[in-house]
Amino acid sequence: MNDITKSHHKAVDFIRDNAERYAQAKADRVYTEEFRKSKKALLMKDAMLNGIEAVNAQEREAYSNPEYVELLKGIAEAILIEETLKWQMMAASMRVDVWRTEQANARMEGRATE
């Protein structure tokens, strides 16, 4: 097996081996983004229970709460993981496409020299 053939096999292996990791990263990101809405509602409720009646003031309290800020950091981390895996998998897929093109070109060159 030459280096080009090994390269496309490694690319396919990478996609296969990381498919579940990518799916989990995406699930984590979506869950965290959706949980953000629940967290905001819970923090607004806490603000209301602490005597803040105006909805805009409750919202301000929720957004400035350290727990909410920490959740936003979690969303950023989840996006980083998902996007890194996504682009690594796309690069691996492109590597296979390049290999296919090289193989087709080699066949065409072979026919042209016959």
WOTA-V600802 format. One line per field, one symbol per residue. phi: phi as a letter, one per 30 degrees, with the letter a starting at -180 (. if undefined). A space follows every 10 residues. Layout:
# WOTA-V600802
phi->???
This chain:
# WOTA-V600802
phi->.ddddddddd ddeddddced dddddddddd eddddedddd dddddddddc jccdddddde dddcdedddd ddddddddde dddddedddd ddddddddee dddddddddd ddcd
